[in-house]
Amino acid sequence: MNKTKFSKEAWLAAGFRALTTDGPNAIKAEALARSLGATKGSFYWNFDDIASFVEAMLGLWRNSVVQEIEDVFLAEPEKSARLRLLVDRAAKPAPVEFGGRRVEPAMRSWALANPAVLAVVKEVDEIRLSFVTKLLRDVGQNDPALPQLVYGAFIGLDDLASKGSADIQSGLKVLLRLVAGPEIETNCAPD
């Protein structure tokens, strides 16, 4: 066994990789330790138990979503250009060491069987829907069903992309062109 002390981040990354490759049942101290070449003791140095580990995973995922949204607002002062930036950010997967493109579908699948995960996924959905609603209102689109349509398209495209059969960026650009009109065309970076 490796005597290296692994950080919480290294353990969390291992948890997301386990989730995306083998599902939530793979999130066990011994299996995660094996994947890192560490001891179970190293796991318990960082986390009290699996429940606290799962709580940390959920917190990290939720906080990364919030940070990404804040980054879009801070990075782009022009309201209509925020839609372009949103498309660009939505098209980028999580870092590979944290499960890559498969994280979002894995979290949604896990939520079907775990109430704690479901609560966080619902919270993330509410945060994202609120953000999409604001961005669409900023370009004059006020239909209350529209943010759900755009966000639902993202969820579906992300799931398809996790299987290698969709291009999120192209799909969302087409949808936003239809929704926001030609103005979004000039604000979208080329494919």
Steps between C-alpha positions, in 0.01 A plus 500: 500500500606855427601692816420833334242710683221569253310828514124527534494615138682183386247285687206697360639468147525124557138501619378676185700264279351202685151646464538557127658164421337257745205685654422610855553152648871543421525787747653300783809580705682178415427520126601868485819427693584221257445731204747751646746241629434628851388353829150521644661686790592778260135527403396528864769761560303728265139389557308369800309244295347439158204725585732798562689411182179498294400831661837646394453368144155658478628826645787513252269434204246759614766762574669448164165571329451819701859609431455442128188718496672775698794482258268559203356811665841633600673416171249662267343839577302505173168328567442354154856363485435303820292253297805428281715453808233273652505279190880487506506406870218247470686325218809441715503181705618473858872429530584140408637430847152585635313273259491721190190513280328218689464684834168671429318189374650296786377752758150493349495121496621485861227748599233250394598270787639737765288775660805703613638502147155583362478804730833633371414430136168685547686792657748510211210488254330793675824703499562432133138563399506832683820594318367398157177690572698816578716466189198448276317796656811712440454440125123562510373143529244482782302184429518301828522167314804604298765459774369148566525420130858631475610330821325175405685511167830539688423200723409287199798615293733441795368148540543431128849654505597271789432212261688669215196575287445877530680831475365714785645825371352469149162386631470780754613762248228393258238503776605842628500641145140383468412638842689830503500575130783618277654710781640188663663404167734800518583426864575131455857400437545294182483121524 
